Every structure is written in C-alpha cells, then in structure tokens.
Amino acid sequence: MFKKYRDTAFSNCKKKASLVVVGVNLLLKTVSLPFRALALVLNQLSPKLGYDHGVSISYQTLINTLCRVGLGLMKSHGKREDVWIGIVDFTMNQGPVRILPFLALSESRMNGNKATRLEDVECLDVIPMTRAKGSDIMTHYEALFERTGYPSAFLQDGGSNLNSAVNILNEKRASQKLPYIPVIRDVGHFSASITKGEFNQEDYIQGLLKQTTTFNSKVRPTQYAFLAAPKSRTAGRYMGYMKQVIRWLFRLENFTAGNGRPIEGSLRHYILEIFPNLYKTLKQVTSLVEVIEVEEFILKRLKTFGLTQSTYQSTIRKLKTLPEGHFYREAMMKWLEETWNIRKSIGIKGSLRVSSDIIETVNGLWKHITARAASNEVTHMALAFSTFFGSLTEEQIEWLIQDTPLWQVREWCDDKVPITQRKIKSMKFSPDTLLSEIDQLFAKYSPKISENTG
C-alpha cells in the first residue's frame, strides 16, 4: 500500500511540474494574464488537458518557477565577442526600490526594416536598488561586465545617475588605457527634454495649462463633460500631453465654428463664455504645432527603422523645413551628428538603434501580470523580468527549471534585494525573526511601562 501511495504521489509531482511548464509557456508566449488568473484558468482546464483532478498549482508556484527560469537565463549569458549595445533604463518603482534592467542588443539583431522586438534583445541582469548613485550603478556594471564583457556603446536616457555611472566607468578605463565607451542618447527622451525646456518658459503655454484646469472644473459637473480637456499625468511625456491638448483645442474650434455673435444658450456660446481667448490661443500655439509635426515624423522613422543612411538624410530634410536657427532644428541636428559619429566609431554598418522603448513595452506587460501583488513580492518577482526578452523554446524552459533550483532564487534575493524589502519578508515569513523582534521591543519598552504603572 505504501508503494502505491508513493508511486501516485511521484506521478502527481511529475504531472504538476508539467502543468507548471504549460503555465509558464502560456505566460511567456501567448496569454497576458495576471499570475492569479492564469493559475485559476489552468486548474479549471487541467482535466481537459489530460491531468488528474487532484493536480493543481497555485499562483505562487507559477511565480517561483518563472523566477527560476529568469535566473537560469541570466546565468546562461557568458562572454560576448560580437558588437553589441547595452540598453539601460530605470523601471518598475516599488516603494523605495527601483529596478534597473540591463539589456543587450547585438548588431546582427538590428533589423532596419522593423522596430526592435522582444525576441531581438536579451536581458543580462536586473538590479533592484534603493540608492541609485552613479558609483553604486557602476559597481553593478563592473560585476556584470566581468561575466559578459563590455558593450560597444550604451543606449540610455539623459538621467544624471546613469550618465554619472558611465563617466566613472570611462575614467577608470582611461586610466587603464582602454577604449572609451560612448553613450547614445535615447531619441525620445532627448526630443522631449529640449521641447519641454523651451516651451515651458513660454507664458502662453503656462496660461493654456491653467486654462485647461479652469475649463475642466466648470464643465465636468455639467452635461458638457464630454468637452473636458485631457488630464495631465505626472509620469506622462510632456510632448505627448501637449499633442492631446492641441487636438482638444482644435476640437473646441470645430464646436465653435460659425460667424457673428453666438446665440445665447448654444454650445458655441457656452464654450466661448468659459474660454473667451480660444482663438487667440490657437494662433499662439502655431509654433508648437509646427514642432509637433516635425517631431512626430522624426521619432516615428528613427524608432522604427533606427539610424541608417536613409533615415539620417530624411531627418535632415525634415529638420530643414523649420526656420534656420530654430531651437529644435539646431538641437536635433547636433544630436544627429553626434549619434552618426558613434555609429561609425563602433563599426555598425546597418541600423543603429536609438530608442530604449523596448523596456517600457515589457514594463506595461509586467504591471499587468503582477496585478494586486504586494510590493515586496513584486521586487522578488523582478527576477523573472528577463524571461520576456529573447525567444525561449519549451525545451529551453524545461532545462532552465531543472538547472535552477529554488534555493538559488532565495540566494539571489538575499544578495540582490535591498535590506528593507528582505526585512519585511523575513518578518512576514520567519517565526524566529518575528519572535526576536518582539523580544527586542519588549526589552526596550518594558522598563518604561513598569515606571508608568508603578
């Protein structure tokens, strides 16, 4: 009888492992469901997939397994001999912790006919950090590059901490007489920074933004709430928001089209009463509209096709439609020349990628599948971030699960996850630690309690 139960238990374990592999495959390749939802779906479908009714998995099992795949994948990356670019950007803020993924894009995967895809890049490391100083980031870089080799260039935004890390790294390399590693400034971030810096100083732009707030406060409680201006988001891109505001202004213009004095009680009368200087504002934003049109053309081509001979020439032609000496024309011409020189210096013959948006793509997916998870849980799950890059076969997933036991994930968390998050987790899950904390509190406050009661 014991042998029968033992064999049944072993068979169920094998089936459970197989079901987990199915879940991880679905998560990575086809279904963008939150962990909890995917576990429920698999448990409902398991009998129809050929599993016994007793075989089920929890969402935590899915998380742990995906973390094992992620850790195994990052460990599998060795020295790189080809020309490759390191793509870096902070993402996934969880309380005091920020996650820094480090991606690698090889020259052979820089296809000039389409935008960078998830399968084109590899995630070499994910770094949870509470302190994001340049020196701290550089320390992580050195540990990573010892394993993978140094990139030909960095692709990142203009963040001062990321720039500081590269500067410290290059100073150290210069003292060792090693070649300089250039930085490609992300075209989207660069364009947004120069336009925001210029237009935010304009009085009419500040007046327009105040007007949108006033307009919304008056129309939202009424039947005309559909006229409300787009809401500003602190995390949103400046020019992205301004494009929405411009479209809103043109929409109001369409509603107020007509000659002569507006009829009292009409929609046209209502809008002009709340926004009397609408037509004056429309004239003032002409220069902003001009820049938006040029920027949209340039960003679409450079983000999709990268920097090639063709996109270089078409970008110059579009910039020349702006007046000579125009701030946007001058700044983008300088960026274009600087980036073109980097392309030549590192020996890229095809398309040089100039956008780090691929990280934001995964960030959106990650927020969706980790829905309603606690912040310390998400910090631990950041390890699985790497699984969404590259292309994994079912055989590779099974091999990575077998090759990476769960204790290695715990070891990674102890080493990498910041102490504030580790302490929360240890207090939550370790009775010994929790009792120790209670003893310390009792020793600290019991004398005061005795004095007060005495």
C-alpha positions in Angstrom: 0.0 0.0 0.0 2.8 2.4 0.9 4.4 1.7 -2.5 1.1 2.5 -4.3 0.7 5.9 -2.5 4.4 6.7 -3.1 4.1 6.0 -6.8 0.9 8.0 -7.0 2.5 11.0 -5.3 5.6 10.8 -7.5 3.3 10.6 -10.6 1.3 13.7 -9.4 4.6 15.6 -8.8 5.7 14.9 -12.4 2.3 16.0 -13.7 2.3 19.1 -11.6 5.7 20.1 -13.0 4.4 19.5 -16.5 1.4 21.7 -15.7 3.7 24.5 -14.4 5.7 24.3 -17.7 2.4 24.7 -19.6 1.6 27.8 -17.5 5.0 29.4 -18.0 4.8 28.8 -21.7 1.3 30.4 -21.9 2.5 33.3 -19.8 5.6 34.0 -22.0 4.2 33.3 -25.4 0.5 33.8 -25.8 -1.6 34.8 -22.8 -1.0 38.1 -20.9 -3.0 37.1 -17.8 -2.1 38.0 -14.2 -0.5 35.2 -12.2 -3.5 34.6 -10.1 -5.9 34.5 -13.0 -3.6 32.1 -15.0 -3.4 29.7 -12.1 -7.2 29.6 -11.8 -7.6 29.0 -15.5 -5.0 26.2 -15.6 -6.6 24.5 -12.6 -10.0 24.6 -14.3 -8.6 23.3 -17.6 -6.2 20.7 -16.2 -8.7 17.7 -16.5 -9.3 18.7 -20.2 -5.6 18.8 -20.8 -5.2 15.2 -19.6 -4.3 15.8 -16.0 -5.9 14.1 -13.0 -8.4 16.1 -10.9 -6.0 16.1 -8.0 -3.3 18.0 -9.9 -3.5 21.8 -9.4 -1.0 24.7 -9.0 -1.0 27.9 -7.0 -0.1 31.3 -8.4 2.9 31.3 -6.1 4.2 28.2 -7.8 4.0 30.0 -11.2 5.9 33.0 -9.8 8.6 30.8 -8.3 9.1 28.8 -11.5 9.2 31.9 -13.6 11.9 33.3 -11.3 13.9 30.1 -11.7 13.6 30.4 -15.5 14.7 34.1 -15.3 17.7 33.4 -13.0 18.8 30.5 -15.1 18.5 32.6 -18.3 20.7 35.4 -16.8 23.3 32.9 -15.6 23.5 31.4 -19.1 24.8 34.6 -20.6 28.6 34.4 -21.0 31.3 36.5 -22.7 30.1 38.2 -25.8 32.6 38.7 -28.7 30.2 40.5 -31.1 29.4 44.2 -31.4 26.5 44.9 -29.0 24.8 47.8 -27.3 23.8 47.9 -23.7 20.2 49.3 -23.2 19.5 50.7 -19.7 16.6 52.5 -18.1 15.1 52.5 -14.6 11.7 51.0 -14.4 9.2 49.3 -12.1 9.4 51.5 -9.0 8.2 49.6 -5.9 8.2 51.8 -2.8 11.9 52.7 -2.1 13.1 50.1 -4.6 13.8 50.9 -8.3 14.6 48.1 -10.8 17.4 48.6 -13.4 17.3 46.1 -16.2 20.3 45.8 -18.4 19.6 44.6 -22.0 21.9 43.5 -24.8 21.2 44.1 -28.5 23.6 42.5 -30.9 24.4 44.2 -34.3 23.1 41.0 -36.0 19.6 41.7 -34.5 19.4 45.4 -35.6 17.0 44.9 -38.4 16.5 48.2 -40.3 13.1 47.1 -41.7 11.2 47.0 -38.4 11.2 48.2 -34.8 13.2 46.3 -32.1 11.2 43.3 -30.9 11.3 41.5 -27.6 13.0 38.5 -29.3 15.8 40.7 -30.6 17.2 41.6 -27.2 18.5 39.6 -24.2 18.3 40.6 -20.5 21.7 40.2 -19.0 20.7 41.4 -15.5 18.0 43.0 -13.3 19.3 45.2 -10.5 17.0 46.2 -7.6 18.3 49.4 -6.0 17.3 51.7 -3.2 20.3 54.0 -3.8 20.8 54.9 -7.4 24.0 57.0 -7.3 26.4 56.8 -10.2 29.1 55.0 -8.2 26.5 52.3 -7.0 25.4 51.7 -10.5 29.0 51.5 -11.8 29.7 48.8 -9.2 26.9 46.6 -10.5 28.1 47.3 -14.1 31.7 46.1 -13.3 30.4 42.9 -11.8 28.2 42.2 -14.8 30.8 43.1 -17.4 33.3 40.7 -15.8 30.9 38.0 -16.8 29.7 39.2 -20.2 32.4 41.6 -21.5 31.9 45.3 -22.2 29.3 46.7 -24.6 30.4 48.7 -27.7 28.0 51.6 -26.6 25.3 52.4 -24.0 21.8 53.4 -25.1 20.0 55.3 -22.3 18.1 58.5 -21.4 19.7 61.6 -20.0 19.3 60.5 -16.4 22.1 62.1 -14.3 22.8 58.9 -12.3 23.1 56.7 -15.4 25.4 59.3 -17.1 27.5 59.5 -13.9 27.9 55.7 -13.8 29.2 55.7 -17.4 31.5 58.7 -16.8 33.1 56.9 -13.8 33.5 53.7 -15.8 35.1 55.6 -18.7 37.5 57.4 -16.3 38.6 54.1 -14.9 39.1 52.7 -18.4 41.1 55.7 -19.5 43.5 55.2 -16.6 43.9 51.6 -17.8 44.3 52.9 -21.4 41.2 51.1 -22.5 38.9 52.4 -25.3 36.1 54.9 -24.4 32.5 53.5 -24.4 30.2 56.1 -26.0 26.6 56.9 -24.9 23.7 57.0 -27.4 21.1 59.4 -26.0 17.6 57.9 -26.4 16.0 60.0 -29.2 12.5 60.1 -27.5 13.9 61.4 -24.1 16.2 63.8 -25.8 13.5 65.3 -28.0 11.1 65.6 -25.0 13.7 67.3 -22.9 14.6 70.1 -25.4 10.9 70.8 -26.3 9.8 70.9 -22.6 12.8 73.1 -21.7 11.9 75.6 -24.5 8.1 75.7 -24.3 7.7 75.5 -20.5 9.3 79.0 -20.4 6.6 80.5 -22.7 3.9 82.5 -20.8 1.1 81.4 -23.2 1.9 77.7 -22.6 1.6 78.2 -18.8 -1.6 80.2 -19.4 -3.0 77.4 -21.6 -2.3 74.8 -18.9 -4.0 76.9 -16.3 -6.9 77.4 -18.6 -7.4 73.6 -19.1 -7.7 73.2 -15.3 -10.3 76.1 -15.0 -12.2 74.8 -18.0 -12.4 71.3 -16.6 -13.6 72.5 -13.2 -16.6 74.2 -14.9 -17.6 71.6 -17.5 -17.1 68.3 -15.6 -20.2 68.6 -13.3 -22.4 69.6 -16.2 -23.9 67.9 -19.3 -21.0 69.2 -21.3 -18.4 67.0 -19.5 -17.5 65.5 -22.9 -15.8 68.8 -23.7 -13.2 68.4 -20.8 -9.5 68.8 -21.6 -7.2 65.8 -21.3 -5.9 65.3 -17.8 -2.2 65.8 -17.2 -0.3 62.8 -15.7 2.9 63.4 -13.7 4.6 60.3 -15.3 3.4 61.2 -18.8 5.7 62.6 -21.5 5.5 66.4 -21.9 5.1 66.5 -25.7 2.6 63.5 -25.6 0.4 65.5 -23.3 0.8 68.7 -25.3 -0.3 66.8 -28.5 -3.5 65.9 -26.7 -4.1 69.5 -25.6 -3.6 70.7 -29.2 -6.1 68.2 -30.5 -8.5 69.3 -27.8 -8.1 72.9 -28.9 -8.9 72.1 -32.5 -11.9 70.1 -31.3 -13.2 73.1 -29.4 -12.6 75.2 -32.6 -14.9 72.8 -34.6 -17.6 73.1 -32.0 -17.4 76.9 -32.1 -17.3 77.3 -35.9 -19.6 80.0 -37.3 -19.9 83.7 -38.0 -21.4 86.5 -36.0 -22.3 86.7 -32.3 -23.0 83.3 -30.8 -26.7 82.5 -29.9 -27.2 82.6 -26.1 -27.8 79.1 -24.7 -26.0 77.4 -27.7 -22.9 75.2 -27.3 -20.8 77.7 -29.1 -21.9 80.4 -26.6 -21.2 78.1 -23.6 -17.6 77.3 -24.8 -16.6 80.9 -25.6 -18.0 82.1 -22.3 -15.7 79.8 -20.4 -12.8 80.1 -22.8 -13.1 83.6 -24.3 -9.5 83.7 -25.7 -9.8 80.4 -27.6 -9.0 81.9 -31.0 -6.1 83.9 -29.7 -4.6 80.7 -28.0 -5.0 78.8 -31.3 -2.8 81.4 -33.1 -0.2 81.4 -30.3 0.3 77.6 -30.4 1.1 77.6 -34.1 4.9 77.3 -33.4 4.2 74.4 -31.0 2.1 72.6 -33.7 4.9 73.1 -36.2 7.4 71.4 -33.9 5.0 68.6 -33.1 4.5 67.7 -36.8 8.3 67.6 -37.3 8.9 65.6 -34.1 6.2 63.0 -34.9 7.8 62.4 -38.3 11.4 62.1 -37.0 10.5 59.9 -33.9 8.4 57.5 -36.0 11.2 56.9 -38.5 14.1 56.7 -36.0 12.2 54.5 -33.5 11.0 52.1 -36.2 14.0 51.9 -38.6 16.9 53.1 -36.4 19.6 55.4 -37.7 20.6 54.4 -41.2 21.9 56.4 -44.2 18.3 56.7 -45.4 16.8 57.9 -42.1 19.8 60.2 -41.5 19.1 62.0 -44.8 15.3 62.1 -44.4 15.6 63.5 -40.8 17.9 66.3 -42.0 15.5 67.2 -44.8 12.5 67.3 -42.3 14.5 69.5 -39.9 15.3 71.9 -42.6 11.6 72.7 -43.0 12.0 74.6 -39.7 13.5 78.1 -39.9 17.3 78.4 -39.6 18.3 78.9 -36.0 15.1 77.3 -34.7 15.9 75.7 -31.3 14.5 72.3 -32.2 16.3 72.2 -35.6 19.7 73.1 -34.0 19.5 70.7 -31.1 18.3 67.7 -33.2 21.0 68.4 -35.9 23.6 68.3 -33.2 22.2 65.0 -31.8 22.1 63.5 -35.2 25.7 64.4 -36.0 26.9 63.1 -32.6 25.0 59.8 -33.0 26.1 59.3 -36.6 29.7 59.6 -35.4 29.1 56.9 -32.7 27.6 54.6 -35.4 30.8 54.9 -37.4 33.1 54.6 -34.4 31.7 51.3 -33.2 31.5 49.9 -36.7 27.7 49.5 -37.2 27.1 49.0 -40.9 23.3 48.6 -40.8 20.7 50.2 -38.5 21.8 51.7 -35.2 19.0 51.5 -32.6 18.4 54.9 -30.9 15.4 54.2 -28.7 15.1 52.3 -25.4 11.3 52.0 -25.6 11.6 48.2 -25.6 12.0 48.4 -21.8 8.7 50.3 -21.4 7.0 47.7 -23.5 7.8 45.0 -21.0 7.1 47.3 -18.1 3.5 47.7 -19.2 3.1 43.9 -19.6 4.8 43.3 -16.2 2.4 45.7 -14.4 -0.5 43.8 -15.9 0.6 40.3 -15.0 1.7 41.2 -11.4 -1.7 42.9 -10.7 -2.5 43.2 -7.0 0.8 41.7 -5.8 2.5 43.2 -2.7 5.4 45.5 -3.3 8.0 43.1 -1.7 6.6 40.3 -3.8 7.0 42.3 -7.0 10.6 43.2 -6.1 11.3 39.5 -5.7 9.5 38.8 -9.0 11.6 41.3 -10.8 14.0 38.4 -11.3 11.5 37.0 -13.9 11.7 40.3 -15.9 14.4 38.7 -18.1 12.1 35.9 -19.3 10.1 38.3 -21.5 13.2 39.0 -23.7 14.7 36.7 -26.3 12.9 33.6 -27.6 12.6 30.6 -25.4 11.6 27.2 -26.6 9.6 24.7 -24.5 12.8 22.5 -24.2 14.8 25.5 -23.0 12.2 26.4 -20.4 12.2 22.8 -19.0 16.0 22.7 -19.0 16.2 26.1 -17.1 13.7 24.9 -14.5 15.7 21.7 -13.9 19.0 23.6 -13.9 18.0 26.3 -11.4 16.6 25.1 -8.0 14.5 27.4 -5.8 17.3 27.8 -3.2 19.3 29.7 -5.9 16.4 32.1 -6.3 16.4 32.7 -2.5 20.2 33.2 -2.5 19.8 35.8 -5.3 17.1 37.6 -3.3 19.4 37.6 -0.2 22.2 39.0 -2.2 20.4 41.5 -4.5 17.1 42.6 -3.0 17.7 45.6 -0.8 17.7 45.0 3.0 14.5 47.0 3.6 12.5 44.6 1.5 14.3 41.5 2.8 13.5 42.5 6.4 9.8 42.9 5.5 9.8 39.4 4.0 11.8 37.8 6.8 9.4 39.3 9.4 6.4 38.1 7.4 7.6 34.5 6.9 10.0 33.6 9.6 8.5 33.0 13.1 12.0 33.1 14.7 12.8 36.5 13.3 9.3 37.8 14.4 9.8 36.5 18.0 13.2 38.1 18.1 11.7 41.5 17.0 9.0 41.1 19.7 11.7 40.4 22.4 13.7 43.5 21.3 10.6 45.7 21.6 9.7 44.2 25.0 13.2 44.8 26.3 13.1 48.4 25.0 9.7 49.4 26.4 9.1 47.2 29.5 11.1 49.4 31.9 9.1 52.5 30.8 5.8 50.6 31.2 6.9 49.5 34.7 7.8 53.0 35.7 4.5 54.4 34.5 2.3 51.7 36.1 4.3 52.0 39.3 
